[in-house]
Amino acid sequence: MIDSSGLRYDAQGLIPAILQDHVSHEVVMLGYMNAESLRQTLELGQAVFWSRSRQELWHKGATSGDYVRVHEIRTDCDSDALVLQVELLGGAVCHTGAHSCFVEPDGAAPRLVGSPSA
């Protein structure tokens, strides 16, 4: 999936991880990973993050049932950010129960530049 050896984590040992639906290309969430959460993500095939508020690993869906299957992980040109192509297994990704944590003024989820239109 990804060679994690060259990743550039910030001073807190974290790297931002953008979650994008692998079919619709909707941007659905931004989380943060450390080396251990990325290792677990690669091992499980499901998203695991570092919770900055709780200061602990967070397996997305472990309490809500809204797991996130990871299809692909890409890094940016500086190796200091990740994009995870994902499948939402429970239908929601946001802690509010919404499909996406991001909403445009028209109610649509944002798309990364170059993504196909709906």
All heavy atoms as an XYZ file, in Angstrom:
897
protein
N       0.821     -1.198      0.000
C       0.000      0.000      0.000
C       0.861      1.258      0.000
O       0.700      2.113     -0.832
C      -0.899     -0.005      1.240
C      -2.359      0.071      0.923
S      -3.347      0.303      2.388
C      -4.498     -0.993      2.160
N       1.751      1.382      0.963
C       2.581      2.577      1.088
C       3.870      2.196      1.794
O       3.888      1.337      2.669
C       1.841      3.689      1.865
C       2.666      4.988      1.871
C       1.524      3.258      3.270
C       1.926      6.165      2.482
N       4.959      2.842      1.398
C       6.217      2.683      2.113
C       6.264      3.766      3.177
O       6.455      4.935      2.876
C       7.398      2.823      1.150
C       8.745      2.748      1.851
O       8.784      2.391      3.049
O       9.757      3.048      1.195
N       6.055      3.375      4.419
C       5.962      4.342      5.509
C       7.313      4.806      6.038
O       7.366      5.716      6.862
C       5.124      3.761      6.653
O       5.738      2.589      7.153
N       8.388      4.248      5.544
C       9.710      4.578      6.090
C      10.131      6.022      5.827
O      10.887      6.591      6.606
C      10.767      3.631      5.527
O      10.886      3.793      4.120
N       9.649      6.638      4.759
C      10.063      7.994      4.426
C       9.084      9.079      4.842
O       9.256     10.243      4.468
N       8.048      8.723      5.600
C       7.055      9.721      5.982
C       7.632     10.742      6.945
O       8.483     10.427      7.777
C       5.835      9.044      6.624
C       5.020      8.169      5.686
C       3.867      7.537      6.449
C       4.511      8.957      4.499
N       7.145     11.976      6.818
C       7.608     13.080      7.670
C       6.486     13.462      8.629
O       5.514     14.101      8.249
C       8.013     14.261      6.801
C       9.224     13.931      5.920
C       9.624     15.064      5.008
N       9.660     16.335      5.712
C       9.353     17.495      5.147
N       9.004     17.550      3.876
N       9.412     18.605      5.828
N       6.625     13.031      9.879
C       5.658     13.347     10.926
C       5.989     14.715     11.516
O       7.140     15.154     11.466
C       5.706     12.277     12.016
C       5.285     10.906     11.531
C       6.207     10.006     11.005
C       3.957     10.509     11.591
C       5.822      8.751     10.556
C       3.560      9.253     11.145
C       4.501      8.385     10.636
O       4.105      7.146     10.193
N       4.997     15.374     12.105
C       5.235     16.681     12.723
C       5.928     16.520     14.082
O       6.291     15.401     14.477
C       3.937     17.491     12.826
C       2.930     16.921     13.818
O       3.267     16.039     14.631
O       1.762     17.384     13.785
N       6.101     17.618     14.791
C       6.821     17.606     16.074
C       6.134     16.727     17.120
O       6.776     16.242     18.054
C       6.969     19.033     16.602
N       4.821     16.510     16.969
C       4.082     15.645     17.901
C       4.060     14.191     17.423
O       3.415     13.344     18.037
C       2.639     16.139     18.076
C       2.510     17.446     18.844
C       2.883     18.652     17.982
O       2.549     18.712     16.805
N       3.588     19.591     18.572
N       4.752     13.924     16.318
C       4.788     12.568     15.781
C       3.551     12.198     14.988
O       3.237     11.017     14.834
N       2.846     13.206     14.450
C       1.598     12.977     13.728
C       1.703     13.388     12.269
O       2.512     14.237     11.912
C       0.464     13.765     14.390
C       0.202     13.450     15.863
C      -0.849     14.396     16.419
C      -0.197     12.001     16.048
N       0.836     12.781     11.466
C       0.727     13.135     10.052
C      -0.767     13.219      9.723
O      -1.543     12.361     10.145
C       1.452     12.093      9.155
C       1.571     12.575      7.710
C       0.836     10.722      9.247
C       2.538     11.751      6.855
N      -1.201     14.295      9.034
C      -2.620     14.389      8.672
C      -2.997     13.325      7.649
O      -2.210     13.000      6.759
C      -2.766     15.797      8.088
C      -1.397     16.309      7.867
C      -0.430     15.448      8.603
N      -4.213     12.803      7.809
C      -4.724     11.762      6.919
C      -6.118     12.159      6.445
O      -7.059     12.209      7.234
C      -4.768     10.422      7.653
N      -6.225     12.452      5.159
C      -7.497     12.825      4.540
C      -8.179     11.547      4.079
O      -7.570     10.732      3.388
C      -7.257     13.749      3.338
C      -6.554     15.023      3.778
C      -8.567     14.044      2.611
C      -5.935     15.801      2.635
N      -9.441     11.374      4.447
C     -10.205     10.214      4.002
C     -11.094     10.616      2.843
O     -11.831     11.598      2.934
C     -11.067      9.658      5.133
C     -10.374      8.660      6.060
C      -9.223      9.296      6.798
C     -11.362      8.061      7.015
N     -10.989      9.862      1.756
C     -11.753     10.120      0.543
C     -12.468      8.829      0.143
O     -11.840      7.764      0.089
C     -10.810     10.564     -0.580
C     -11.512     10.883     -1.874
C     -10.532     11.265     -2.974
O      -9.407     10.786     -3.017
N     -10.964     12.123     -3.870
N     -13.774      8.929     -0.112
C     -14.535      7.768     -0.548
C     -13.936      7.248     -1.854
O     -13.731      8.015     -2.803
C     -16.005      8.143     -0.743
C     -16.853      6.951     -1.091
O     -16.791      6.499     -2.266
O     -17.583      6.472     -0.209
N     -13.636      5.964     -1.915
C     -12.928      5.403     -3.073
C     -13.784      5.326     -4.327
O     -13.245      5.175     -5.427
C     -12.344      4.025     -2.725
C     -13.346      2.912     -2.709
N     -13.335      1.901     -3.628
C     -14.396      2.660     -1.893
C     -14.335      1.067     -3.373
N     -14.983      1.509     -2.324
N     -15.098      5.467     -4.213
C     -15.978      5.433     -5.385
C     -16.432      6.839     -5.769
O     -16.256      7.270     -6.903
C     -17.202      4.523     -5.133
C     -18.188      4.602     -6.294
C     -16.762      3.082     -4.904
N     -17.000      7.578     -4.821
C     -17.571      8.894     -5.129
C     -16.529     10.005     -5.118
O     -16.779     11.086     -5.627
C     -18.666      9.248     -4.116
O     -18.087      9.515     -2.844
N     -15.385      9.757     -4.517
C     -14.298     10.726     -4.356
C     -14.643     11.856     -3.399
O     -13.955     12.872     -3.362
C     -13.824     11.272     -5.710
C     -13.354     10.189     -6.622
N     -12.159      9.547     -6.467
C     -13.963      9.599     -7.683
C     -12.031      8.616     -7.395
N     -13.111      8.621     -8.144
N     -15.695     11.687     -2.612
C     -16.035     12.686     -1.597
C     -14.958     12.692     -0.513
O     -14.503     11.635     -0.078
C     -17.363     12.356     -0.924
C     -18.567     12.491     -1.790
C     -19.805     12.019     -1.063
O     -19.851     10.851     -0.654
O     -20.729     12.844     -0.918
N     -14.570     13.868     -0.089
C     -13.695     14.007      1.076
C     -14.605     13.901      2.290
O     -15.541     14.689      2.440
C     -12.963     15.368      1.066
C     -12.157     15.547      2.331
C     -12.085     15.475     -0.167
N     -14.357     12.912      3.145
C     -15.292     12.663      4.239
C     -14.736     12.952      5.628
O     -15.502     13.163      6.560
C     -15.854     11.219      4.187
C     -16.714     11.028      2.942
C     -14.751     10.187      4.258
N     -13.424     12.996      5.787
C     -12.874     13.201      7.121
C     -11.403     13.569      7.052
O     -10.715     13.230      6.092
C     -13.027     11.919      7.948
C     -12.825     12.092      9.446
S     -12.891     10.500     10.305
C     -11.185     10.389     10.801
N     -10.947     14.247      8.093
C      -9.522     14.484      8.321
C      -9.199     13.940      9.694
O      -9.853     14.287     10.678
C      -9.194     15.977      8.271
C      -7.789     16.355      8.750
C      -6.722     15.812      7.811
C      -7.663     17.850      8.909
N      -8.217     13.080      9.757
C      -7.744     12.538     11.025
C      -6.238     12.661     11.084
O      -5.603     13.152     10.140
N      -5.669     12.214     12.174
C      -4.217     12.241     12.339
C      -3.731     10.853     12.708
O      -4.383     10.140     13.470
C      -3.810     13.256     13.415
C      -4.055     14.663     12.952
C      -5.296     15.255     13.131
C      -3.063     15.385     12.295
C      -5.539     16.543     12.680
C      -3.302     16.664     11.836
C      -4.537     17.235     12.041
O      -4.782     18.500     11.573
N      -2.587     10.489     12.157
C      -1.989      9.187     12.432
C      -0.598      9.382     12.993
O       0.091     10.344     12.638
C      -1.913      8.349     11.158
C      -3.236      7.967     10.585
S      -3.021      6.929      9.122
C      -4.555      6.025      9.164
N      -0.208      8.453     13.844
C       1.196      8.355     14.226
C       1.713      7.048     13.629
O       0.969      6.345     12.928
C       1.375      8.441     15.751
C       0.688      7.326     16.511
O       0.269      6.315     15.933
N       0.560      7.495     17.809
N       2.959      6.735     13.864
C       3.537      5.540     13.244
C       2.785      4.275     13.652
O       2.556      3.384     12.827
C       5.017      5.432     13.599
N       2.358      4.189     14.898
C       1.652      2.992     15.372
C       0.258      2.886     14.759
O      -0.166      1.797     14.364
C       1.568      2.978     16.894
C       0.811      1.798     17.464
C       1.384      0.417     17.125
O       2.559      0.320     16.703
O       0.646     -0.573     17.269
N      -0.473      3.981     14.668
C      -1.812      3.906     14.079
C      -1.723      3.560     12.590
O      -2.561      2.814     12.081
C      -2.607      5.192     14.314
O      -2.018      6.286     13.660
N      -0.702      4.069     11.905
C      -0.519      3.708     10.498
C      -0.169      2.232     10.377
O      -0.705      1.527      9.516
C       0.556      4.572      9.850
C       0.850      4.266      8.384
C      -0.399      4.391      7.515
C       1.951      5.179      7.866
N       0.677      1.731     11.252
C       1.041      0.309     11.236
C      -0.210     -0.552     11.425
O      -0.441     -1.512     10.691
C       2.065     -0.008     12.319
C       2.572     -1.458     12.268
C       3.332     -1.856     13.508
N       2.481     -1.956     14.685
C       1.588     -2.937     14.920
N       1.414     -3.898     14.047
N       0.868     -2.927     16.025
N      -1.056     -0.180     12.396
C      -2.275     -0.942     12.648
C      -3.252     -0.843     11.472
O      -3.918     -1.817     11.131
C      -2.936     -0.481     13.941
C      -2.192     -0.924     15.171
C      -2.958     -0.630     16.449
O      -4.178     -0.527     16.457
N      -2.222     -0.496     17.549
N      -3.325      0.332     10.856
C      -4.179      0.511      9.682
C      -3.750     -0.434      8.570
O      -4.581     -1.109      7.954
C      -4.131      1.974      9.193
O      -4.688      2.811     10.206
C      -4.887      2.161      7.892
N      -2.459     -0.495      8.320
C      -1.938     -1.374      7.279
C      -2.190     -2.837      7.627
O      -2.517     -3.647      6.754
C      -0.451     -1.114      7.067
C      -0.108      0.255      6.477
C       1.392      0.509      6.547
C      -0.621      0.378      5.059
N      -2.050     -3.183      8.888
C      -2.250     -4.562      9.331
C      -3.721     -4.977      9.263
O      -4.050     -6.062      8.804
C      -1.737     -4.707     10.761
C      -1.824     -6.103     11.330
C      -1.257     -6.165     12.735
O      -0.042     -5.927     12.887
O      -2.032     -6.430     13.668
N      -4.618     -4.112      9.735
C      -6.049     -4.434      9.806
C      -6.798     -4.202      8.503
O      -7.852     -4.794      8.282
C      -6.718     -3.587     10.894
C      -6.303     -3.804     12.336
C      -6.894     -2.730     13.227
C      -6.735     -5.193     12.793
N      -6.316     -3.265      7.686
C      -7.060     -2.866      6.502
C      -8.234     -1.964      6.842
O      -9.106     -1.719      6.025
N      -8.249     -1.467      8.084
C      -9.259     -0.526      8.550
C      -8.538      0.660      9.184
O      -7.439      0.515      9.714
C     -10.185     -1.169      9.578
C     -11.028     -2.277      9.010
C     -11.972     -2.860     10.034
O     -11.930     -2.534     11.215
N     -12.848     -3.744      9.580
N      -9.194      1.826      9.157
C      -8.552      3.052      9.625
C      -8.408      3.082     11.143
O      -9.367      2.843     11.879
C      -9.345      4.270      9.159
N      -7.192      3.380     11.575
C      -6.867      3.592     12.981
C      -6.155      4.935     13.060
O      -5.248      5.206     12.271
C      -5.962      2.473     13.538
C      -5.588      2.743     14.986
C      -6.626      1.106     13.393
N      -6.561      5.776     13.986
C      -6.006      7.122     14.106
C      -5.417      7.336     15.489
O      -5.587      6.522     16.392
C      -7.108      8.180     13.878
C      -7.738      8.081     12.532
C      -8.932      7.402     12.360
C      -7.129      8.649     11.431
C      -9.514      7.295     11.111
C      -7.709      8.549     10.173
C      -8.900      7.870     10.020
N      -4.763      8.470     15.649
C      -4.336      8.942     16.951
C      -5.318     10.045     17.346
O      -5.480     11.029     16.624
C      -2.920      9.496     16.935
C      -2.523     10.027     18.266
C      -2.434     11.335     18.640
C      -2.201      9.268     19.430
N      -2.071     11.435     19.963
C      -1.919     10.181     20.479
C      -2.121      7.897     19.702
C      -1.567      9.774     21.756
C      -1.765      7.491     20.976
C      -1.485      8.426     21.981
N      -5.995      9.860     18.471
C      -6.923     10.873     18.965
C      -6.129     11.936     19.713
O      -5.535     11.651     20.756
C      -7.958     10.245     19.905
O      -8.711     11.257     20.541
N      -6.110     13.135     19.163
C      -5.373     14.227     19.810
C      -6.042     14.665     21.097
O      -5.365     15.060     22.042
C      -5.238     15.418     18.860
C      -4.403     15.073     17.623
C      -4.296     16.231     16.662
N      -5.622     16.648     16.222
C      -5.884     17.824     15.673
N      -4.928     18.703     15.479
N      -7.114     18.119     15.300
N      -7.362     14.564     21.182
C      -8.062     14.986     22.401
C      -7.917     13.958     23.525
O      -7.751     14.331     24.681
C      -9.539     15.248     22.115
O     -10.158     14.080     21.614
N      -7.972     12.673     23.184
C      -7.874     11.626     24.210
C      -6.453     11.113     24.405
O      -6.192     10.341     25.325
C      -8.801     10.468     23.854
C     -10.277     10.839     23.895
C     -11.188      9.623     23.733
N     -10.810      8.727     22.644
C     -11.305      8.762     21.422
N     -12.215      9.657     21.089
N     -10.927      7.899     20.513
N      -5.566     11.478     23.468
C      -4.177     11.020     23.523
C      -4.080      9.493     23.564
O      -3.392      8.904     24.396
C      -3.444     11.634     24.725
C      -3.269     13.142     24.643
C      -2.301     13.529     23.533
O      -1.117     13.186     23.581
N      -2.795     14.228     22.524
N      -4.805      8.868     22.615
C      -4.770      7.407     22.522
C      -5.123      6.977     21.109
O      -5.684      7.750     20.328
C      -5.743      6.770     23.518
C      -7.202      7.105     23.251
C      -8.146      6.554     24.312
O      -7.687      6.165     25.402
O      -9.362      6.524     24.040
N      -4.790      5.722     20.792
C      -5.172      5.166     19.501
C      -6.683      5.039     19.421
O      -7.356      4.797     20.428
C      -4.526      3.792     19.304
C      -3.012      3.799     19.091
C      -2.485      2.374     19.092
C      -2.626      4.523     17.814
N      -7.209      5.218     18.216
C      -8.645      5.219     17.980
C      -8.929      4.422     16.718
O      -8.624      4.862     15.620
C      -9.111      6.669     17.867
C     -10.444      6.904     17.265
C     -11.597      6.232     17.520
C     -10.763      7.901     16.284
N     -12.624      6.763     16.764
C     -12.137      7.783     16.003
C     -10.019      8.887     15.637
C     -12.769      8.605     15.096
C     -10.663      9.699     14.734
C     -12.027      9.561     14.471
N      -9.466      3.224     16.887
C      -9.874      2.376     15.757
C     -11.253      2.844     15.338
O     -12.243      2.587     16.032
C      -9.883      0.907     16.177
C     -10.228     -0.025     15.075
N     -10.243     -1.381     15.254
C     -10.571      0.160     13.768
C     -10.584     -1.985     14.125
N     -10.782     -1.059     13.218
N     -11.329      3.537     14.215
C     -12.588      4.127     13.751
C     -13.642      3.037     13.601
O     -13.431      2.062     12.898
C     -12.360      4.852     12.417
C     -13.607      5.447     11.825
C     -14.065      6.645     12.625
C     -15.335      7.227     12.059
N     -16.516      6.928     12.844
N     -14.747      3.205     14.312
C     -15.851      2.265     14.246
C     -15.917      1.300     15.417
O     -16.910      0.605     15.587
N     -14.883      1.255     16.235
C     -14.858      0.293     17.337
C     -16.018      0.489     18.311
O     -16.535     -0.485     18.857
C     -13.529      0.368     18.078
N     -16.451      1.722     18.514
C     -17.589      1.957     19.407
C     -18.873      2.245     18.637
O     -19.948      1.872     19.085
C     -17.307      3.117     20.390
O     -16.976      4.287     19.651
C     -16.175      2.780     21.334
N     -18.776      2.865     17.471
C     -19.975      3.257     16.705
C     -20.446      2.178     15.729
O     -21.591      2.189     15.306
C     -19.694      4.533     15.913
O     -18.731      4.273     14.891
N     -19.536      1.300     15.341
C     -19.858      0.326     14.296
C     -19.634      0.854     12.888
O     -19.789      0.127     11.914
N     -19.247      2.122     12.780
C     -19.011      2.744     11.476
C     -17.531      2.594     11.091
O     -16.769      3.551     11.068
C     -19.402      4.231     11.503
C     -20.897      4.422     11.647
O     -21.656      3.621     11.070
O     -21.305      5.372     12.327
N     -17.150      1.374     10.769
C     -15.764      1.083     10.408
C     -15.430      1.675      9.039
O     -16.318      1.943      8.229
C     -15.519     -0.424     10.379
C     -15.563     -1.050     11.749
C     -16.721     -1.652     12.221
C     -14.447     -1.022     12.572
C     -16.765     -2.225     13.481
C     -14.483     -1.588     13.835
C     -15.646     -2.188     14.281
O     -15.688     -2.742     15.529
N     -14.151      1.845      8.806
C     -13.657      2.408      7.553
C     -12.644      1.435      6.958
O     -11.570      1.234      7.523
C     -12.999      3.791      7.796
C     -12.384      4.314      6.519
C     -14.010      4.773      8.360
N     -13.013      0.804      5.834
C     -12.093     -0.102      5.139
C     -11.173      0.729      4.249
O     -11.639      1.578      3.482
C     -12.856     -1.114      4.293
C     -11.908     -2.052      3.513
C     -12.648     -3.083      2.705
N     -13.362     -3.973      3.610
C     -14.605     -4.409      3.387
N     -15.271     -4.047      2.319
N     -15.175     -5.237      4.237
N      -9.880      0.483      4.338
C      -8.900      1.231      3.560
C      -8.550      0.447      2.304
O      -8.121     -0.700      2.375
C      -7.628      1.510      4.401
C      -6.582      2.237      3.569
C      -7.985      2.310      5.653
N      -8.746      1.087      1.148
C      -8.425      0.465     -0.134
C      -7.027      0.851     -0.610
O      -6.348      0.049     -1.251
C      -9.454      0.867     -1.198
C     -10.770      0.196     -1.008
N     -11.147     -0.928     -1.700
C     -11.804      0.473     -0.171
C     -12.348     -1.314     -1.324
N     -12.781     -0.474     -0.391
N      -6.619      2.079     -0.316
C      -5.319      2.563     -0.797
C      -4.885      3.738      0.067
O      -5.720      4.490      0.569
C      -5.446      3.009     -2.253
C      -4.145      3.448     -2.891
C      -4.313      3.833     -4.361
O      -5.442      3.821     -4.889
O      -3.291      4.170     -4.974
N      -3.575      3.868      0.240
C      -3.020      5.027      0.939
C      -1.980      5.655      0.034
O      -1.106      4.963     -0.491
C      -2.369      4.639      2.280
C      -3.384      3.969      3.204
C      -1.763      5.873      2.958
C      -2.808      3.466      4.512
N      -2.080      6.955     -0.128
C      -1.100      7.715     -0.915
C      -0.519      8.820     -0.050
O      -1.173      9.321      0.853
C      -1.763      8.347     -2.139
C      -2.317      7.351     -3.115
C      -2.940      8.054     -4.287
N      -3.583      7.083     -5.165
C      -4.237      7.403     -6.241
N      -4.353      8.668     -6.598
N      -4.801      6.463     -6.990
N       0.672      9.221     -0.392
C       1.306     10.342      0.295
C       1.461     11.497     -0.680
O       1.422     11.300     -1.896
C       2.666      9.939      0.893
O       3.192     11.027      1.648
C       3.657      9.533     -0.180
N       1.630     12.686     -0.144
C       1.862     13.834     -1.018
C       3.344     13.906     -1.373
O       4.154     13.096     -0.919
C       1.361     15.129     -0.374
C       2.202     15.588      0.798
O       2.965     14.774      1.369
O       2.106     16.768      1.150
N       3.713     14.899     -2.190
C       5.083     15.008     -2.699
C       6.117     15.271     -1.602
O       7.286     14.944     -1.768
C       5.165     16.095     -3.766
S       4.673     17.731     -3.170
N       5.681     15.852     -0.473
C       6.599     16.114      0.640
C       6.605     14.997      1.672
O       7.316     15.079      2.670
C       6.218     17.417      1.353
C       6.406     18.630      0.471
O       7.358     18.645     -0.336
O       5.595     19.568      0.592
N       5.779     13.998      1.479
C       5.637     12.871      2.406
C       5.220     13.309      3.800
O       5.581     12.679      4.797
C       6.942     12.057      2.476
O       7.248     11.502      1.220
N       4.431     14.413      3.874
C       3.982     14.882      5.186
C       2.460     14.950      5.305
O       1.921     15.574      6.214
C       4.617     16.222      5.543
C       4.227     17.347      4.597
O       3.483     17.109      3.615
O       4.673     18.488      4.829
N       1.755     14.277      4.386
C       0.295     14.174      4.444
C      -0.113     12.916      3.692
O       0.559     12.490      2.753
C      -0.366     15.402      3.830
N      -1.239     12.329      4.118
C      -1.741     11.112      3.513
C      -3.152     11.319      2.974
O      -3.918     12.122      3.518
C      -1.798      9.983      4.547
C      -0.497      9.624      5.252
C      -0.769      8.634      6.377
C       0.506      9.073      4.262
N      -3.487     10.582      1.923
C      -4.855     10.459      1.445
C      -5.181      8.976      1.470
O      -4.467      8.170      0.876
C      -5.041     11.021      0.019
C      -6.453     10.726     -0.487
C      -4.764     12.501     -0.018
N      -6.236      8.635      2.192
C      -6.694      7.259      2.270
C      -7.940      7.111      1.419
O      -8.913      7.841      1.616
C      -7.034      6.871      3.711
C      -5.879      6.568      4.658
C      -5.058      7.804      4.966
C      -6.400      5.951      5.941
N      -7.903      6.222      0.449
C      -9.075      5.876     -0.345
C      -9.827      4.832      0.466
O      -9.282      3.759      0.751
C      -8.659      5.314     -1.702
C      -7.855      6.284     -2.546
C      -8.728      7.394     -3.077
O      -9.829      7.164     -3.550
N      -8.223      8.604     -2.996
N     -11.062      5.151      0.872
C     -11.756      4.316      1.845
C     -13.166      3.943      1.416
O     -13.754      4.562      0.534
C     -11.823      5.014      3.224
C     -10.420      5.335      3.746
C     -12.679      6.275      3.179
N     -13.682      2.934      2.107
C     -15.072      2.506      1.987
C     -15.690      2.617      3.377
O     -15.160      2.056      4.342
C     -15.108      1.061      1.502
C     -16.468      0.462      1.394
C     -16.410     -0.994      0.933
O     -15.320     -1.497      0.611
O     -17.483     -1.619      0.932
N     -16.775      3.351      3.481
C     -17.459      3.511      4.764
C     -18.376      2.318      4.974
O     -19.362      2.164      4.270
C     -18.253      4.818      4.789
C     -17.463      6.085      4.452
C     -18.371      7.298      4.557
C     -16.253      6.229      5.347
N     -18.061      1.490      5.951
C     -18.811      0.255      6.149
C     -20.107      0.468      6.918
O     -21.030     -0.326      6.808
C     -17.938     -0.786      6.846
C     -16.673     -1.170      6.078
C     -15.849     -2.169      6.871
C     -17.023     -1.731      4.708
N     -20.180      1.548      7.705
C     -21.393      1.794      8.472
C     -22.239      2.919      7.912
O     -23.301      3.208      8.439
N     -21.751      3.596      6.890
C     -22.517      4.676      6.276
C     -22.203      6.066      6.794
O     -22.469      7.044      6.136
N     -21.655      6.162      7.996
C     -21.327      7.467      8.568
C     -19.862      7.461      8.974
O     -19.309      6.440      9.352
C     -22.200      7.758      9.788
N     -19.257      8.628      8.900
C     -17.873      8.725      9.348
C     -17.737      9.774     10.454
O     -16.875      9.660     11.300
C     -16.914      9.022      8.164
C     -17.042     10.443      7.688
C     -15.477      8.727      8.527
N     -18.599     10.773     10.458
C     -18.498     11.863     11.427
C     -19.062     11.442     12.787
O     -20.017     10.666     12.862
C     -19.261     13.085     10.914
S     -19.037     14.540     11.955
N     -18.479     11.997     13.846
C     -18.959     11.690     15.197
C     -20.393     12.179     15.418
O     -21.067     11.739     16.340
C     -18.024     12.289     16.256
C     -18.098     13.776     16.352
N     -17.438     14.612     15.471
C     -18.775     14.571     17.200
C     -17.704     15.861     15.788
N     -18.514     15.864     16.838
N     -20.882     13.054     14.532
C     -22.262     13.543     14.626
C     -23.256     12.564     14.011
O     -24.464     12.774     14.090
C     -22.419     14.895     13.910
O     -22.203     14.694     12.499
C     -21.456     15.936     14.451
N     -22.726     11.525     13.345
C     -23.578     10.564     12.656
C     -23.766     10.883     11.186
O     -24.459     10.158     10.475
N     -23.139     11.966     10.733
C     -23.246     12.369      9.326
C     -22.326     11.514      8.457
O     -21.303     11.000      8.913
C     -22.894     13.838      9.166
N     -22.692     11.417      7.191
C     -21.885     10.679      6.216
C     -20.479     11.268      6.103
O     -19.512     10.542      5.964
C     -22.582     10.696      4.858
C     -21.772     10.117      3.753
N     -21.605      8.765      3.586
C     -21.057     10.710      2.769
C     -20.825      8.547      2.544
N     -20.488      9.708      2.028
N     -20.373     12.589      6.167
C     -19.101     13.291      6.011
C     -18.946     14.347      7.095
O     -19.930     14.913      7.557
C     -19.049     13.976      4.640
O     -17.911     14.805      4.528
N     -17.712     14.603      7.474
C     -17.429     15.694      8.415
C     -17.391     17.047      7.709
O     -17.404     18.082      8.363
C     -16.080     15.460      9.105
S     -16.058     14.017     10.168
N     -17.332     17.035      6.373
C     -17.244     18.256      5.582
C     -18.511     18.447      4.769
O     -18.990     17.517      4.135
C     -16.065     18.192      4.609
C     -14.741     18.094      5.284
C     -14.107     16.868      5.437
C     -14.111     19.223      5.781
C     -12.882     16.768      6.063
C     -12.882     19.135      6.405
C     -12.269     17.901      6.544
N     -19.008     19.667      4.752
C     -20.190     19.971      3.960
C     -19.988     21.319      3.285
O     -19.573     22.291      3.910
C     -21.465     20.001      4.830
C     -22.681     20.346      3.995
C     -21.665     18.674      5.530
N     -20.261     21.362      1.994
C     -20.204     22.605      1.229
C     -21.474     23.415      1.506
O     -22.457     22.861      2.004
C     -20.109     22.288     -0.269
C     -18.829     21.587     -0.672
C     -17.611     22.484     -0.606
O     -17.767     23.717     -0.704
O     -16.507     21.945     -0.468
N     -21.488     24.710      1.163
C     -22.694     25.517      1.377
C     -23.957     24.935      0.745
O     -25.040     25.081      1.269
C     -22.342     26.866      0.742
C     -20.854     26.935      0.832
C     -20.378     25.510      0.661
N     -23.807     24.205     -0.367
C     -24.979     23.605     -1.010
C     -25.348     22.244     -0.420
O     -26.239     21.563     -0.892
C     -24.767     23.479     -2.517
C     -23.637     22.517     -2.881
O     -23.000     21.934     -1.979
O     -23.388     22.353     -4.085
N     -24.606     21.840      0.640
C     -24.887     20.574      1.304
C     -24.116     19.392      0.745
O     -24.154     18.303      1.301
N     -23.402     19.595     -0.354
C     -22.632     18.512     -0.960
C     -21.287     18.366     -0.259
O     -20.758     19.337      0.277
C     -22.405     18.802     -2.443
N     -20.754     17.164     -0.288
C     -19.416     16.942      0.263
C     -18.384     17.465     -0.741
O     -18.589     17.394     -1.954
C     -19.187     15.460      0.514
N     -17.279     18.024     -0.260
C     -16.256     18.548     -1.162
C     -15.527     17.425     -1.890
O     -15.500     16.307     -1.421
C     -15.314     19.301     -0.237
C     -15.477     18.637      1.086
C     -16.898     18.176      1.138
N     -14.951     17.747     -3.021
C     -14.166     16.792     -3.807
C     -12.758     17.350     -3.965
O     -12.572     18.546     -4.054
C     -14.791     16.584     -5.172
C     -16.173     15.999     -5.097
C     -16.759     15.824     -6.494
N     -18.112     15.376     -6.420
C     -18.494     14.119     -6.238
N     -17.581     13.197     -6.118
N     -19.747     13.792     -6.173
N     -11.795     16.458     -4.005
C     -10.427     16.875     -4.272
C     -10.337     17.357     -5.709
O     -11.057     16.876     -6.589
C      -9.442     15.730     -4.038
C      -9.319     15.248     -2.597
C      -8.324     14.097     -2.529
C      -8.877     16.367     -1.679
N      -9.439     18.285     -5.972
C      -9.244     18.803     -7.308
C      -8.942     17.650     -8.254
O      -8.137     16.777     -7.934
C      -8.097     19.836     -7.312
C      -7.794     20.293     -8.728
C      -8.461     21.010     -6.440
N      -9.593     17.654     -9.387
C      -9.370     16.614    -10.382
C     -10.269     15.401    -10.214
O     -10.216     14.487    -11.012
N     -11.104     15.376     -9.164
C     -12.007     14.236     -8.963
C     -13.163     14.327     -9.954
O     -13.597     15.411    -10.306
C     -12.564     14.251     -7.544
O     -11.537     14.073     -6.614
N     -13.654     13.187    -10.372
C     -14.798     13.196    -11.288
C     -16.008     13.839    -10.647
O     -16.187     13.766     -9.437
C     -15.066     11.723    -11.560
C     -13.949     10.955    -10.969
C     -13.207     11.853    -10.048
N     -16.841     14.453    -11.440
C     -18.091     15.057    -10.950
C     -19.104     13.955    -10.692
O     -19.045     12.887    -11.265
C     -18.653     16.024    -11.973
O     -17.743     17.065    -12.197
N     -20.064     14.286     -9.836
C     -21.123     13.298     -9.538
C     -22.109     13.228    -10.688
O     -22.240     14.078    -11.485
C     -21.850     13.689     -8.266
